[in-house]
């Protein structure tokens, strides 16, 4: 598997095909997101690192209001 520091819409690093699909993404730190791509032509996998200015929303900010309303005392 190859790691490439670049943006989205990457051609396959092995065959050059543009038929690639993002399998998953993961925030590495505040500024970087890694994306795993899989080529539909040759099934090769490669990772790109994308710079991001957006910070991830904390899970408690998303789940807190929802789950606290379900608590019965």
C-alpha positions in Angstrom: 0.0 0.0 0.0 1.3 3.4 -1.0 0.8 6.7 0.9 0.5 9.9 -1.1 0.3 13.4 0.3 -2.3 15.0 -1.8 -6.0 15.9 -2.3 -9.0 13.8 -3.2 -9.8 12.4 -6.7 -6.5 10.5 -7.0 -5.9 8.2 -10.0 -4.8 4.7 -9.1 -1.1 4.6 -8.2 -0.6 1.2 -9.9 -2.6 1.3 -13.1 -3.6 5.0 -13.4 -7.3 4.3 -13.6 -9.6 7.0 -12.4 -12.1 4.4 -11.2 -11.2 4.6 -7.5 -13.5 4.6 -4.5 -12.8 5.9 -1.0 -13.1 3.0 1.4 -12.7 5.0 4.7 -11.2 8.2 6.1 -9.7 8.9 9.5 -8.6 12.1 11.1 -4.9 11.8 12.1 -4.6 15.1 13.9 -6.3 18.5 13.9 -5.0 19.3 10.4 -4.8 16.0 8.5 -7.2 13.3 7.3 -6.1 10.0 5.8 -8.3 8.5 3.1 -8.0 4.8 2.0 -8.8 4.4 -1.7 -9.4 1.2 -3.7 -9.1 0.9 -7.4 -12.0 -0.8 -9.1 -9.8 -1.7 -12.0 -6.9 -3.6 -10.4 -8.0 -3.7 -6.7 -4.9 -1.8 -5.5 -5.2 0.2 -2.3 -3.5 3.5 -1.5 -3.7 6.2 1.2 -3.8 9.9 0.6 -3.3 12.5 3.3 -5.5 15.6 3.0 -4.9 18.8 4.9 -8.1 20.0 6.6 -8.9 23.2 8.4 -12.1 21.8 9.9 -11.8 20.4 13.3 -13.8 17.3 14.2 -16.9 17.8 16.3 -16.5 16.1 19.7 -18.8 13.1 20.1 -20.2 14.5 23.3 -21.4 17.5 21.4 -23.4 15.3 19.1 -24.5 12.5 21.4 -24.9 14.5 24.6 -28.1 16.3 23.8 -29.7 13.2 22.4 -28.8 10.7 25.1 -29.4 13.0 28.1 -33.0 13.5 26.9 -33.5 9.7 27.1 -32.4 9.5 30.8 -35.3 8.8 33.1 -34.8 9.5 36.8 
